[in-house]
Amino acid sequence: MTYRSPWLERLQAISLALPEATQQWTFEMDTFRVRTKIFVWVMENKGIDAIVIKGRPGDKEMLMSADPHRFFDTPYLGLKGWFSVRLSDDTDWDEIEDLIDTSYRLIAPKRLSARLPG
């Protein structure tokens, strides 16, 4: 059985607008990559829809302490700054766009990140 998030179109619009971003189906999950490196992946686990992204040092801890229902640790990758963000009907898509932008900037080559505003 393959899983496709009900929020996939919104995630595609945000992620694929970034320079050289692509989408790839990997391990029965949608992933968004810059060149070959993943900057977002979409997951479902025990009925929870979420994205996994990389944050700056301290982002994960700050967000998880502010709202542990929406932000939670990602097994195995949490030590490297990755964390999960629960998606729901109440999702703040401006916030998701900012988080994806940050993850992209941390993963993308500097020359590509430099093409982004700000």
C-alpha positions in Angstrom: 0.0 0.0 0.0 1.3 3.4 -0.9 0.6 6.6 1.1 -0.1 10.0 -0.4 -0.7 12.9 2.0 -3.9 14.8 1.5 -1.7 17.9 1.8 0.7 16.9 -1.0 -0.4 19.5 -3.5 0.3 22.3 -1.0 3.7 20.8 -0.1 4.5 20.5 -3.8 3.6 24.2 -4.4 5.9 25.3 -1.6 8.8 22.9 -2.1 9.0 22.8 -5.9 9.1 26.6 -6.1 12.7 26.5 -4.6 15.7 26.5 -7.0 16.4 23.0 -8.5 14.0 21.3 -6.2 12.6 18.0 -7.3 10.1 15.4 -5.9 11.0 11.7 -5.6 9.1 8.7 -4.3 11.4 6.9 -1.9 10.7 4.1 0.6 6.9 4.7 0.0 7.2 8.3 0.9 7.2 11.5 -1.1 10.5 13.4 -0.6 11.6 16.8 -1.9 15.2 17.2 -2.8 17.7 19.7 -3.9 20.0 17.8 -6.2 20.2 14.5 -4.4 19.8 15.7 -0.9 16.4 15.5 0.9 15.2 18.7 2.5 11.6 17.6 3.2 9.9 14.3 3.4 6.2 13.5 3.9 5.3 10.7 6.3 2.4 9.0 7.9 2.9 7.0 11.1 0.1 5.6 13.2 -2.5 7.9 11.5 -0.4 11.0 12.0 0.4 13.0 8.8 3.7 15.0 9.1 6.6 16.4 7.3 10.2 15.9 8.4 12.5 18.9 8.0 15.9 20.1 9.2 16.1 23.2 11.5 18.8 25.5 12.7 20.4 24.8 16.0 17.8 25.3 18.8 14.8 25.4 16.4 13.6 21.9 17.2 13.8 22.3 21.0 12.1 25.7 20.9 9.2 24.5 18.7 8.8 21.2 20.6 8.6 23.0 23.9 6.2 25.6 22.5 3.8 23.1 21.0 4.7 19.4 21.6 1.5 18.3 19.8 2.5 19.8 16.5 6.3 19.5 16.7 8.0 16.2 17.7 11.3 14.5 17.5 12.2 12.4 14.5 13.7 9.0 15.4 17.3 8.5 14.4 17.6 12.0 12.8 16.7 14.2 15.7 20.3 14.5 16.9 21.2 16.0 13.5 18.6 18.8 13.8 15.7 17.1 12.0 12.2 17.2 13.5 8.6 16.4 12.5 5.7 18.8 12.1 2.2 17.4 12.3 -0.1 18.4 9.5 -3.9 18.9 10.0 -6.8 20.9 9.0 -5.5 23.7 11.3 -2.0 23.8 9.7 -0.5 27.3 9.5 0.8 27.1 5.9 2.8 30.3 6.2 4.7 28.7 9.0 5.2 25.5 7.0 6.5 27.6 4.1 9.1 29.3 6.4 10.1 25.9 7.9 10.6 24.4 4.5 12.6 27.4 3.4 14.9 27.0 6.3 15.4 23.3 5.7 16.1 24.0 2.1 18.7 26.6 2.9 20.4 24.3 5.3 20.6 21.4 2.8 21.1 23.2 -0.6 24.5 24.2 -1.9 25.3 27.8 -0.9 25.1 29.1 -4.5 21.5 27.9 -4.7 20.5 29.3 -1.3 22.0 32.6 -2.3 19.4 32.9 -5.1 16.6 33.1 -2.5 15.5 36.5 -1.1 16.4 37.3 2.5 
